[in-house]
Amino acid sequence: RHGAVTGVVSARGGAGGSTVAVNLAWALSVETPGKCALVDLDLRFGTAAMMLDLEPGRGFKEALDNPGRIDSLFMERAMVRASDNLSLLAGEEDVALEPAVADGALDILFDLLAGAFDQVVVDLPRWRLAEHVGRLDRLLLVTEPSLAGLRDALRLKEAVEGLPDAELPVVVVLNKGGAAKNGELAVAD
């Protein structure tokens, strides 16, 4: 069994990638059969737990430091249930330090999650996108309809498509249409 792994990344800060990831995970957990995992890989500034009004579980950072600890017991302790079919893996670490990730830890984590859940939605920080592309089945690039947002979305899309072994579907999601009073591109543009 291998659950589908969908990565969600904002082309620019504030474009709404985390909101799309949380809502996608929620919709998958309600509208499709099976269980869904939502993983927030931004351990310092991630907002998935807050959006679901949950306290992040404990042990995510320690498991990334020591991949030998990543097993079904880890999932049970570190993941928080948002509903019967939706579980969250997130952390809230010191903002002054980038949490260390041991070699192979994320491969073990993603294999375990894809084996235990039918759908896995990963909220990715864009600065770590290249290292995660090989673990994804599809990627959503979220942008707002501004010139800078679309430019960055297209640049990220080209970068991902240019990576070796990156044969995954990349979908650009236009978010916040009509929200800006100035600077929003017209549909024709």
C-alpha positions in Angstrom: 0.0 0.0 0.0 1.2 3.4 -0.8 -0.8 6.5 0.0 -0.6 9.5 -2.4 1.7 12.2 -1.2 0.8 15.8 -2.2 3.1 18.7 -1.5 1.8 22.2 -1.1 4.1 25.2 -1.2 3.5 29.0 -1.5 5.3 30.7 -4.3 5.5 33.8 -2.1 5.0 34.4 1.6 1.4 35.0 2.4 0.0 33.4 -0.7 -2.0 30.9 1.3 -0.1 27.6 0.8 -0.7 26.5 4.4 -4.3 27.4 4.2 -4.7 25.4 1.0 -2.8 22.4 2.6 -5.0 22.4 5.7 -8.2 22.7 3.7 -7.1 20.0 1.2 -6.2 17.6 4.0 -9.6 18.3 5.7 -11.5 17.8 2.4 -9.7 14.6 1.6 -10.4 13.3 5.1 -14.1 14.0 4.7 -14.8 13.4 1.0 -12.6 10.4 0.2 -12.5 7.0 1.7 -9.6 6.3 4.0 -7.3 8.2 6.4 -5.3 11.4 5.7 -2.2 12.7 7.3 -1.3 16.4 7.3 2.4 17.1 7.8 3.7 20.6 8.5 7.4 20.6 7.8 8.0 24.1 9.0 8.9 23.3 12.6 9.5 26.9 13.5 6.8 28.9 11.9 4.2 26.4 10.7 0.6 27.2 11.2 -1.3 23.9 10.4 -1.8 23.1 14.1 -3.1 26.6 14.9 -5.5 26.5 11.9 -7.0 23.3 13.2 -7.0 24.6 16.8 -4.7 21.9 17.9 -1.6 21.7 20.1 1.3 20.1 18.1 2.3 16.7 19.3 5.7 16.0 20.9 8.6 14.2 19.5 8.7 15.3 15.8 12.0 17.2 16.1 13.6 14.3 18.2 12.5 11.8 15.6 14.1 13.9 12.8 17.3 14.0 14.8 17.2 10.2 15.4 15.5 8.4 12.5 15.7 5.1 14.4 12.9 6.4 16.5 10.5 6.7 13.6 8.1 3.8 13.8 4.3 3.2 14.4 4.7 4.1 18.1 6.3 7.4 17.1 3.3 8.1 14.9 0.9 7.3 17.7 2.7 9.7 20.1 3.7 12.5 17.8 0.6 12.8 15.6 -2.5 14.6 16.8 -6.0 13.5 15.7 -8.0 16.3 14.2 -10.9 14.0 13.3 -11.5 10.3 12.9 -9.9 10.4 9.4 -7.4 13.3 9.8 -4.1 13.2 11.8 -1.6 16.0 12.1 2.2 15.9 12.4 3.6 19.3 13.3 6.0 20.9 15.8 6.6 24.3 17.4 10.4 24.6 17.9 12.7 27.5 18.9 12.7 30.1 16.1 16.4 30.8 16.6 17.5 27.4 15.5 16.8 25.4 12.4 15.9 21.9 13.6 18.5 19.3 12.4 17.3 16.5 10.1 19.4 13.4 10.1 20.2 11.7 6.8 17.4 9.4 5.8 15.0 10.6 8.5 12.5 12.1 6.0 12.7 9.1 3.7 11.8 6.8 6.6 9.0 9.2 7.8 7.5 9.6 4.3 7.6 5.8 3.7 5.9 5.1 7.1 3.2 7.8 6.4 2.5 6.6 2.9 2.2 3.1 4.2 -0.2 4.0 7.0 -2.4 6.7 5.3 -4.3 6.7 2.1 -3.5 10.4 1.6 -0.6 12.5 2.9 -0.6 16.3 2.5 2.7 18.0 3.2 2.9 21.8 3.9 6.4 22.5 2.6 8.5 25.6 3.3 9.6 26.8 -0.2 13.3 27.0 0.7 13.2 23.2 1.3 11.3 22.3 -1.8 14.1 20.8 -3.9 15.1 18.3 -1.3 11.5 17.0 -1.0 10.4 16.7 -4.7 11.5 13.1 -5.0 9.2 12.1 -2.1 6.0 13.6 -3.7 3.4 12.2 -6.1 2.2 15.7 -7.0 2.9 19.3 -6.1 0.6 22.3 -5.7 2.3 25.7 -6.1 0.0 28.3 -4.5 0.2 31.9 -5.5 -1.8 35.1 -5.4 -2.7 36.8 -8.7 0.0 39.4 -8.6 2.9 39.9 -11.1 5.4 38.9 -8.4 3.4 35.9 -7.3 2.9 34.5 -10.8 6.6 35.2 -11.7 7.7 33.2 -8.6 5.2 30.4 -9.2 6.5 30.0 -12.8 10.1 30.1 -11.6 9.5 27.4 -9.0 7.6 25.3 -11.5 10.5 25.5 -14.0 13.0 24.7 -11.2 11.0 21.7 -10.1 10.5 20.4 -13.6 14.3 20.8 -14.2 15.3 18.6 -11.3 16.5 15.1 -12.1 13.9 12.4 -11.6 11.2 15.1 -11.1 8.4 13.6 -13.1 5.5 14.7 -10.9 2.5 16.7 -11.8 2.9 20.4 -10.8 -0.4 22.4 -10.5 -0.3 26.2 -10.0 -3.2 27.2 -7.7 -4.3 30.8 -7.9 -5.4 31.9 -4.5 -7.0 35.0 -3.1 -8.5 36.2 -6.4 -10.3 39.4 -5.9 -8.8 40.0 -2.4 -6.3 42.7 -3.4 -7.6 46.2 -4.3 -4.4 47.1 -6.2 -1.8 45.0 -8.0 -4.0 42.1 -9.0 -3.5 40.9 -12.6 -6.5 40.7 -14.9 -7.7 37.2 -15.9 -6.4 37.9 -19.5 -2.9 38.7 -18.2 
